[in-house]
Amino acid sequence: MWNSPSEFFAMGGYALYVWSSFGVCALVILIEPLAIRMRYKAVLHRLKQECLAKEFDKKGGN
């Protein structure tokens, strides 16, 4: 039980561990969707390149 906001933020002397854990978790939650989106775009780009290469080979391009 905390009697003041400063006691809450101090977390009984474990503030560095507690708040850094929250910070890392928040950072991962923010970065993960961005990383997934970038990977998705990279996969789409690679698939388009492969389709273009197959079409080029079918047409007999040298």
JOTA-V972048 format. One record per run of one state. SS is the DSSP state (H for helix, E for strand, - for the rest). FROM is the first residue (numbers start at 1). LEN is the number of residues. If there is no record, write none. Layout:
SS/FROM/LEN ; SS/FROM/LEN
This chain:
-/1/4 ; H/5/9 ; -/14/1 ; H/15/44 ; -/59/4
